Amino acid sequence: MKPVDLYARVRHAVLIEGISERAAADRFGINARTVAKMLKFSVPPGYVRTKPIVRPKLDAFIGIIDTILTDDKTRLKKQRHTAKRIFERLRDEHGFSGKITIVKDYVASWHQRGQEMFVPLVHPPGHAQADFGEAMVADQLKTGANTPCWLVFDATFRKNYTAGGFMPTLIMPDLVIPPDWWDHYIFRAPTIEGLAAKIHVPVDALRRTIGNMNVYAQTGVDPQFGRGGNDYDRMFGDPAVSPNPCLGAIDTPPYYAVPINLGDLGTKGGLKADARARVIDSSGQPIPKLYVAGNNSGSPFGNRYPGAGGTIGPAMTFAFVAINDIAERSRARAASA
Ligand SMILES: Cc1cc2nc3c(=O)[nH]c(=O)nc-3n(C[C@H](O)[C@H](O)[C@H](O)COP(=O)(O)OP(=O)(O)OC[C@H]3O[C@@H](n4cnc5c(N)ncnc54)[C@H](O)[C@@H]3O)c2cc1C
C-alpha cells in the first residue's frame, strides 16, 4: 500500500491542480493504474469501511466520548482519562447502561484512528458547529480532498427543504434557477454516476456514501457521524421524518449537489467587555468611553457557537446596551450641567 502522504499529493495534483492522471503517474513515478486507484478513495482503501458498525448501546454516547478524548489531548498525559474512567463517567453522569468492554473497544479504536488526524463531527448540545470547518481543513491537509465538500441530495430533499441559496421547489422550482448557476453553484444529474462525473468525485465513493446514508435513514442510526444522535442535531431535523429526523434517503432522481466552501461568519475572540459593553483593560477595569460589540468583541459564548443567531444576537444586544449606556451618561452630564 502507498503511504498516505503520496495519496494526498497525487489526489491534490489531479483533483485540485487539474493535471492528467498520466502526468501524475509520471510526476510521482508510479503506475497509471495506481493513480486511478488513488483517485477512487480519499485515503488508502484499507481505511474505508464498507459496512457500518452498529453499537446500539454506545452510539448515543460516542459524541461525549469523542469530546472527552479530544479535550484530553490538551492535557498532561497523567491527567487524561482511561477507558475505565470514561466508562464510569458515562455511567454516573450520563446514564450509560452498557458494559465497560464496548467503551474500552471504542476508546482503543479511537486512539488507533488518532494517526488519521481525526476531528470529531459529533458534539453534545451547544458544542461548536464550527468544528465541521476544522474537519474540512484537517482532511484537506491530509488528503487534498473535501475542500470543497459536497451537499448531495435528491428530488425529495429538493422539494421539501432549503439548500444553500435554494428554497424548496414549491417556492423556487428548478425552472426559475438562473441558467448560469447550473453546473457552477448547483449540479443536477438523472443518475448518481452522472452526478459524480459532473462534480468530479469518484463514482464508487459517492455510490458507497449514498448507499450508507440510505441504510442509516432506514435504521435511524448513523454509526459514522452520529447525525441525529443528540437533541441539538434533532432540533435542526424534520420531525415528520422517522426514525431519525436528521436522516433521509437519497434515492429519488434527479440527484443534486451543491459545493460547500469554507468562509468566515464570525469570530471567537476579541476585546473583553463588561455587562455595560465597556472594553475592559488588562487590569480588569473599564476603559472610559470605549465600547465594543460584534465581531470586534470576545463572544459571551467563549469559543462555542451555540446555534443560529449566536453572533448577531450578542452583537445587537451589546450594541443596544452600549448605546443605552452612552445615552445614560449623556443624560447624567446634561442634568449636572
Ligand atoms: C454567510 C453568513 C451567514 C451568517 N449567518 C448568521 C446567522 O444565521 N446567525 C448569526 O447570528 N450570525 C450569522 N452570521 C454572522 C454575522 O452576520 C456576523 O458575525 C455579524 O454580521 C458581524 O457583525 P459586526 O457588526 O460585528 O461586523 P460586520 O457586519 O462585518 O460590520 C463591520 C463593518 O465595518 C466596516 N468596516 C470595516 N473596516 C472599516 C474601516 N476601516 N472603516 C470603516 N468601516 C469599516 C465594514 O464595511 C462593515 O460594514 C453569518 C455570516 C455570514 C457571512
The ligand as an SDF file (V2000), in Angstrom:
LIG
                    3D

 53 58  0  0  0  0  0  0  0  0999 V2000
  -22.9710   33.7570    5.1680 C   0  0  0  0  0  0  0  0  0  0  0  0
  -23.1070   34.1850    6.5990 C   0  0  0  0  0  0  0  0  0  0  0  0
  -24.1630   33.7030    7.3400 C   0  0  0  0  0  0  0  0  0  0  0  0
  -24.3040   34.0980    8.6620 C   0  0  0  0  0  0  0  0  0  0  0  0
  -25.3660   33.6140    9.3790 N   0  0  0  0  0  0  0  0  0  0  0  0
  -25.5390   34.0100   10.6350 C   0  0  0  0  0  0  0  0  0  0  0  0
  -26.6750   33.5830   11.3920 C   0  0  0  0  0  0  0  0  0  0  0  0
  -27.5330   32.8370   10.9100 O   0  0  0  0  0  0  0  0  0  0  0  0
  -26.7850   33.9900   12.6610 N   0  0  0  0  0  0  0  0  0  0  0  0
  -25.8680   34.8040   13.2440 C   0  0  0  0  0  0  0  0  0  0  0  0
  -26.0300   35.1650   14.3980 O   0  0  0  0  0  0  0  0  0  0  0  0
  -24.7930   35.2360   12.5600 N   0  0  0  0  0  0  0  0  0  0  0  0
  -24.6110   34.8820   11.2770 C   0  0  0  0  0  0  0  0  0  0  0  0
  -23.5350   35.3280   10.5650 N   0  0  0  0  0  0  0  0  0  0  0  0
  -22.5240   36.1380   11.2660 C   0  0  0  0  0  0  0  0  0  0  0  0
  -22.9450   37.5780   11.3960 C   0  0  0  0  0  0  0  0  0  0  0  0
  -23.5570   38.0190   10.2090 O   0  0  0  0  0  0  0  0  0  0  0  0
  -21.7040   38.4230   11.6820 C   0  0  0  0  0  0  0  0  0  0  0  0
  -20.9760   37.8560   12.7420 O   0  0  0  0  0  0  0  0  0  0  0  0
  -22.1400   39.8230   12.0850 C   0  0  0  0  0  0  0  0  0  0  0  0
  -22.8130   40.4290   10.9920 O   0  0  0  0  0  0  0  0  0  0  0  0
  -20.9330   40.6560   12.4580 C   0  0  0  0  0  0  0  0  0  0  0  0
  -21.3870   41.9490   12.7090 O   0  0  0  0  0  0  0  0  0  0  0  0
  -20.3540   43.1030   13.0030 P   0  0  0  0  0  0  0  0  0  0  0  0
  -21.1610   44.3540   13.0700 O   0  0  0  0  0  0  0  0  0  0  0  0
  -19.5320   42.7580   14.1740 O   0  0  0  0  0  0  0  0  0  0  0  0
  -19.3590   43.1090   11.7720 O   0  0  0  0  0  0  0  0  0  0  0  0
  -19.6620   43.4430   10.2480 P   0  0  0  0  0  0  0  0  0  0  0  0
  -21.0790   43.1100    9.8980 O   0  0  0  0  0  0  0  0  0  0  0  0
  -18.5550   42.7940    9.4910 O   0  0  0  0  0  0  0  0  0  0  0  0
  -19.5360   45.0130   10.2170 O   0  0  0  0  0  0  0  0  0  0  0  0
  -18.2960   45.6560   10.1750 C   0  0  0  0  0  0  0  0  0  0  0  0
  -18.4930   46.8860    9.3350 C   0  0  0  0  0  0  0  0  0  0  0  0
  -17.3200   47.6750    9.4310 O   0  0  0  0  0  0  0  0  0  0  0  0
  -16.9920   48.1570    8.1320 C   0  0  0  0  0  0  0  0  0  0  0  0
  -15.5740   48.4720    8.1480 N   0  0  0  0  0  0  0  0  0  0  0  0
  -14.5320   47.6300    8.1270 C   0  0  0  0  0  0  0  0  0  0  0  0
  -13.3760   48.3110    8.1710 N   0  0  0  0  0  0  0  0  0  0  0  0
  -13.7060   49.6100    8.2360 C   0  0  0  0  0  0  0  0  0  0  0  0
  -12.9440   50.8060    8.3280 C   0  0  0  0  0  0  0  0  0  0  0  0
  -11.6160   50.7920    8.3560 N   0  0  0  0  0  0  0  0  0  0  0  0
  -13.6230   51.9720    8.3780 N   0  0  0  0  0  0  0  0  0  0  0  0
  -14.9730   51.9920    8.3690 C   0  0  0  0  0  0  0  0  0  0  0  0
  -15.7370   50.8860    8.2970 N   0  0  0  0  0  0  0  0  0  0  0  0
  -15.1050   49.7200    8.2350 C   0  0  0  0  0  0  0  0  0  0  0  0
  -17.3640   47.0400    7.2170 C   0  0  0  0  0  0  0  0  0  0  0  0
  -17.5510   47.5120    5.9070 O   0  0  0  0  0  0  0  0  0  0  0  0
  -18.6610   46.5630    7.8410 C   0  0  0  0  0  0  0  0  0  0  0  0
  -19.7860   47.2500    7.3700 O   0  0  0  0  0  0  0  0  0  0  0  0
  -23.3770   34.9790    9.2480 C   0  0  0  0  0  0  0  0  0  0  0  0
  -22.3250   35.4760    8.4660 C   0  0  0  0  0  0  0  0  0  0  0  0
  -22.1890   35.0750    7.1750 C   0  0  0  0  0  0  0  0  0  0  0  0
  -21.0330   35.6480    6.3640 C   0  0  0  0  0  0  0  0  0  0  0  0
  1  2  1  0
  2  3  1  0
  2 52  2  0
  3  4  2  0
  4  5  1  0
  4 50  1  0
  5  6  2  0
  6  7  1  0
  6 13  1  0
  7  8  2  0
  7  9  1  0
  9 10  1  0
 10 11  2  0
 10 12  1  0
 12 13  2  0
 13 14  1  0
 14 15  1  0
 14 50  1  0
 15 16  1  0
 16 17  1  0
 16 18  1  0
 18 19  1  0
 18 20  1  0
 20 21  1  0
 20 22  1  0
 22 23  1  0
 23 24  1  0
 24 25  2  0
 24 26  1  0
 24 27  1  0
 27 28  1  0
 28 29  2  0
 28 30  1  0
 28 31  1  0
 31 32  1  0
 32 33  1  0
 33 34  1  0
 33 48  1  0
 34 35  1  0
 35 36  1  0
 35 46  1  0
 36 37  1  0
 36 45  1  0
 37 38  2  0
 38 39  1  0
 39 40  1  0
 39 45  2  0
 40 41  1  0
 40 42  2  0
 42 43  1  0
 43 44  2  0
 44 45  1  0
 46 47  1  0
 46 48  1  0
 48 49  1  0
 50 51  2  0
 51 52  1  0
 52 53  1  0
M  END
$$$$
